[in-house]
């Protein structure tokens, strides 16, 4: 099977493309990630890399000034359109054309008009855009800020792309469920979990005692979609003589914490990486991800690799990789009482927490790699092609 894969950036797309290449399926990787970045090299796939990054680079440079947002949005649309345009050359010769969000809409239309047998697959890493908008607009408005909620760029174009694509590639059951709730046939949905990068499993984790510091860890962006304010209120209710909440990550223009008073014991570290980040995982009692809307957060796998039990919501994609009550707990989003109840339970029951920690280490060793993801992707494509034919 030959696959043309189109994306605007590095993110999970680089490891996906490399795994497709290793499996012998990658015809072309059309990429907008700027060659000016020190992280841009991708020698592993050789001539399969087709870099078209000029407009995307201008878009990224424009983001440095918040005063030219209209220009930034226009550049983003132009970059997406360019990637779409140049993809046709390789897509028409492939068995499958996989593209990120809107970056294959016009090529898909052209291939369909020509009666091409190329299967056009739109990759959506978050929930259905209407489903997500309902959640995020409600959350944004509940913050009581003076600024107005702004929907994602290319909202209408995303909806058009959903309808034009032969099928949608979803990274988790949560994303898949969101599309079904919007009327999509399950036959048009391919669910393949992201691959989790190989990590060194920390098998020497110290057992937790109720006399120890109970340390809650969050890693990710400070963005209102992450539901951090609910986690902070749950932490405020936690009864423990030595409690800490460490929040790691960069702040977005709207964090969701604008009107939240920060209780004692909460620390914001900003972004961390390498050993500094690993040390936070090593010292954590619980990893919390209270997201309101997420595709499949890879930080959940990182936490499991350090034997850290998860406390997550049903909207993180995490129910694909852990079972409620085994490697952690899964609760409804925006539910302070449920978060607080599970935190208290984990803090009070050292035997439970240590059992979950052991289970987390086992789960980390069973997470699929990107090679496994590509194998499942090809199986999913073949299933759809069989039904189409």
C-alpha positions in Angstrom: 0.0 0.0 0.0 1.3 3.5 -0.9 0.3 6.4 1.3 0.7 10.2 0.7 0.6 12.0 4.0 0.2 15.8 4.3 0.7 17.9 7.5 1.6 21.5 8.4 4.0 20.8 11.3 6.2 18.3 13.1 4.2 17.2 16.2 3.1 13.6 15.9 3.4 13.7 12.1 7.1 13.1 12.0 7.0 9.8 13.9 4.0 8.8 11.9 5.7 9.4 8.6 8.9 7.6 9.7 6.9 4.6 10.8 5.0 4.6 7.4 8.4 4.7 5.7 9.8 1.8 7.8 6.8 -0.3 6.9 7.3 0.5 3.2 4.0 2.4 2.8 5.1 6.0 2.5 5.0 7.4 -1.1 5.3 11.1 0.0 5.3 13.1 3.2 4.2 16.6 2.2 5.2 18.8 5.1 5.0 22.5 6.0 7.3 22.4 9.0 9.9 25.1 8.6 13.3 24.1 7.5 14.7 26.9 9.6 13.9 25.0 12.8 16.8 23.0 14.3 14.3 20.1 14.6 13.4 20.1 10.9 15.8 17.4 9.6 14.1 14.1 8.6 16.8 12.1 6.8 15.2 8.8 7.8 12.6 9.0 5.0 15.0 10.3 2.2 13.4 11.6 -0.9 9.9 10.8 0.3 10.0 14.2 2.2 8.4 16.9 0.1 8.8 20.1 2.1 6.7 23.2 1.2 7.2 25.4 4.1 7.7 29.0 2.9 4.1 30.3 3.7 4.0 28.2 6.9 7.2 29.9 8.0 5.8 33.3 7.4 2.7 32.3 9.4 4.8 31.2 12.4 6.8 34.4 12.3 3.6 36.4 12.3 2.5 34.8 15.5 5.2 36.7 17.4 3.0 39.8 17.2 -0.5 39.5 18.6 -1.3 42.8 16.8 -1.5 41.2 13.3 -3.8 38.3 14.1 -5.9 38.8 10.9 -2.7 38.5 8.8 -1.7 35.4 10.8 -5.1 33.7 10.1 -4.8 34.6 6.4 -1.3 33.2 6.2 -2.4 30.0 7.9 -5.2 29.5 5.4 -2.8 30.2 2.5 -0.3 27.7 3.8 -3.0 25.0 4.2 -4.2 25.7 0.6 -0.6 25.4 -0.7 0.0 22.1 1.0 -3.3 20.9 -0.4 -2.5 22.0 -3.9 1.0 20.4 -4.1 -0.3 17.1 -2.6 -2.3 16.2 -5.7 0.7 15.1 -7.6 1.5 12.3 -5.2 -2.0 11.6 -3.9 -3.3 10.6 -7.3 -0.7 7.9 -7.5 -1.3 6.5 -4.0 -3.7 4.0 -2.6 -4.5 6.4 0.3 -4.2 10.1 0.8 -4.1 11.1 4.5 -4.2 14.8 5.3 -4.4 16.9 8.4 -7.8 18.7 8.7 -8.4 20.9 5.7 -5.1 20.4 3.9 -6.5 17.9 1.4 -10.0 19.2 0.7 -9.4 20.5 -2.8 -7.3 17.5 -3.8 -10.0 15.2 -2.4 -12.6 17.0 -4.5 -10.4 16.7 -7.6 -9.7 13.0 -7.1 -13.4 12.2 -6.5 -14.4 14.2 -9.6 -11.9 12.1 -11.6 -13.2 8.8 -10.2 -9.9 8.0 -8.6 -9.6 4.9 -6.4 -7.3 6.8 -4.0 -9.0 6.7 -0.5 -9.1 10.3 0.9 -8.7 10.3 4.7 -9.0 13.4 6.8 -7.0 13.2 10.0 -8.8 14.9 13.0 -6.8 14.9 16.2 -9.5 16.5 18.3 -13.2 15.9 18.6 -15.7 16.9 15.9 -15.3 20.6 15.6 -19.0 21.4 16.3 -18.8 19.1 19.4 -15.6 20.8 20.6 -17.1 24.3 19.9 -20.1 23.5 22.1 -17.8 22.5 25.0 -15.3 25.3 24.6 -17.7 28.2 24.0 -19.7 27.2 27.0 -16.5 27.0 29.1 -15.1 30.3 27.8 -18.3 32.2 28.4 -18.5 30.8 32.0 -15.2 32.5 32.7 -16.9 35.9 32.7 -14.1 37.6 30.7 -14.6 40.8 28.7 -13.2 39.3 25.5 -15.4 37.4 23.1 -15.1 33.7 22.2 -13.5 33.1 18.9 -14.1 29.8 17.0 -11.2 28.0 15.5 -9.8 29.2 12.1 -11.4 27.5 9.1 -14.4 26.3 11.1 -16.7 26.1 8.1 -13.9 24.6 5.9 -13.4 21.8 8.5 -17.1 20.9 8.2 -16.8 20.8 4.4 -13.8 18.6 4.7 -15.6 16.2 7.0 -18.2 15.7 4.3 -15.8 15.4 1.4 -13.5 12.9 3.0 -14.1 9.2 2.4 -13.4 8.7 6.1 -12.0 10.3 9.2 -8.9 9.1 11.1 -9.5 9.4 14.8 -6.8 8.9 17.5 -9.2 7.8 20.3 -12.6 6.4 21.1 -13.5 9.9 22.5 -12.9 11.5 19.1 -14.7 8.6 17.4 -17.7 9.0 19.7 -17.9 12.7 19.0 -18.3 12.1 15.3 -21.0 9.4 15.8 -22.9 11.9 18.0 -22.9 14.3 15.0 -24.4 11.7 12.7 -21.4 10.0 11.2 -21.6 6.4 10.2 -19.1 4.2 12.1 -18.1 2.8 8.7 -16.6 6.2 7.8 -14.4 6.3 10.9 -11.0 4.7 11.4 -9.8 4.7 15.0 -6.0 4.3 15.5 -4.4 5.4 18.7 -1.3 7.6 18.4 1.9 5.7 18.8 3.6 6.3 22.1 7.4 7.0 22.0 9.6 4.5 23.6 10.3 5.4 27.2 12.4 4.0 29.9 10.0 2.5 32.4 11.0 3.5 35.9 10.7 0.1 37.7 12.4 1.4 40.9 9.5 3.6 42.0 9.3 4.3 45.7 6.1 3.1 47.4 3.8 5.9 48.8 3.0 6.2 52.5 0.3 8.5 53.9 3.0 10.3 55.8 4.7 11.3 52.6 4.0 14.4 50.6 1.0 13.9 48.3 2.1 15.5 45.1 -0.3 16.1 42.2 1.3 16.8 38.8 -0.1 18.4 35.6 1.9 18.7 32.4 0.5 20.6 29.4 -0.5 23.9 28.2 -2.3 26.4 30.5 -5.4 26.7 28.4 -9.1 26.9 29.3 -9.8 23.7 27.3 -7.6 21.8 29.8 -10.0 22.4 32.7 -7.3 23.3 35.2 -9.5 25.5 37.3 -11.6 22.4 38.2 -8.4 20.5 39.3 -7.3 23.5 41.4 -10.6 23.6 43.2 -10.5 19.9 43.7 -7.0 20.3 45.2 -8.2 23.1 47.5 -10.8 20.6 48.9 -8.1 17.9 49.4 -7.4 17.2 53.1 -3.8 16.2 53.5 -1.1 17.7 55.8 1.5 17.7 53.1 0.0 18.3 49.7 1.5 19.9 46.6 0.2 20.6 43.1 2.9 21.2 40.5 1.7 22.6 37.2 4.2 22.4 34.3 3.7 24.1 30.9 3.4 27.3 29.0 0.5 29.8 29.4 -1.9 30.6 26.6 -3.6 34.1 26.3 -6.7 32.6 28.0 -5.7 30.1 30.7 -9.1 29.6 32.3 -7.5 30.6 35.6 -8.1 34.4 35.3 -10.6 34.5 38.1 -9.3 31.6 40.1 -7.6 32.2 43.4 -4.6 30.0 43.7 -4.4 28.1 47.0 -1.2 27.4 49.0 0.7 24.5 47.7 0.2 25.2 44.0 3.4 25.8 42.0 3.7 26.9 38.3 7.1 25.9 36.9 6.6 27.0 33.3 7.8 24.7 30.5 10.3 22.0 31.5 12.1 19.3 29.5 14.6 16.5 29.8 15.8 15.7 33.4 13.8 18.6 34.9 10.6 17.2 33.5 11.5 13.6 34.4 12.2 14.6 38.0 8.6 16.0 38.2 7.2 12.6 37.1 9.5 10.7 39.5 8.3 12.7 42.4 4.6 12.8 41.6 2.0 10.8 43.5 -0.8 11.3 40.9 -0.9 12.7 37.4 -4.0 14.8 36.7 -5.4 15.7 33.3 -8.8 17.4 33.8 -9.3 18.3 30.1 -12.7 19.3 28.8 -11.7 18.4 25.2 -8.7 16.5 24.0 -7.8 13.9 21.3 -5.3 11.6 22.9 -2.8 13.3 25.2 0.6 11.6 25.0 1.6 12.9 28.4 -0.7 10.2 29.9 1.7 7.6 28.5 4.7 9.5 29.9 3.2 9.5 33.4 2.4 5.7 33.2 6.0 5.0 32.3 7.1 6.6 35.6 4.5 4.5 37.5 2.3 7.5 38.2 -1.4 6.7 38.4 -3.7 8.9 36.3 -6.7 11.0 37.3 -8.3 12.0 34.0 -11.6 12.9 32.4 -13.6 10.9 29.9 -12.6 13.6 27.3 -8.9 13.0 27.2 -8.7 9.8 25.1 -7.2 8.2 28.2 -9.9 5.5 28.4 -8.2 3.9 25.4 -5.1 3.2 27.5 -6.2 2.8 31.1 -9.2 1.2 32.9 -11.1 3.1 35.6 -10.0 2.0 39.1 -7.0 0.0 37.8 -4.2 2.4 36.6 -6.1 5.4 38.0 -9.5 7.0 37.8 -11.6 8.4 35.0 -14.2 11.0 35.9 -16.6 13.3 34.0 -15.2 16.7 32.8 -15.8 19.9 34.8 -16.8 17.8 37.9 -14.9 19.2 40.9 -16.6 16.9 43.4 -15.6 13.8 41.4 -12.0 15.0 41.0 -11.8 15.9 44.7 -13.3 12.6 45.8 -10.8 10.5 43.8 -7.9 12.6 44.9 -8.9 12.2 48.5 -9.3 8.4 48.0 -5.9 8.1 46.5 -4.2 10.3 49.2 -5.9 8.3 52.0 -5.4 4.8 50.6 -1.7 4.2 50.2 -2.3 0.5 49.3 -4.7 1.5 46.5 -2.2 4.1 45.2 0.7 1.7 45.2 -1.3 -0.9 43.4 -2.3 1.6 40.8 1.3 2.6 40.4 2.3 -1.0 39.8 -0.5 -1.3 37.3 0.6 1.9 35.6 4.1 0.5 35.0 2.6 -2.6 33.4 0.3 -0.5 31.2 3.2 1.6 30.0 4.9 -1.5 28.7 1.9 -2.4 26.6 1.4 0.9 24.9 1.6 0.6 21.1 4.5 2.2 19.2 4.2 4.2 16.0 5.0 1.0 14.1 2.0 -0.6 15.7 -0.1 2.4 14.9 0.8 2.2 11.2 0.0 -1.5 11.2 -3.5 -0.8 12.6 -3.8 2.2 10.2 -3.2 0.0 7.2 -5.6 -2.6 8.5 -8.3 0.1 8.9 -7.7 1.4 5.4 -8.0 -2.1 3.9 -11.3 -2.6 5.8 -12.7 0.7 4.4 -11.5 -0.1 0.9 -13.1 -3.6 1.0 -16.5 -2.0 1.9 -16.1 0.7 -0.7 -15.3 -1.8 -3.4 
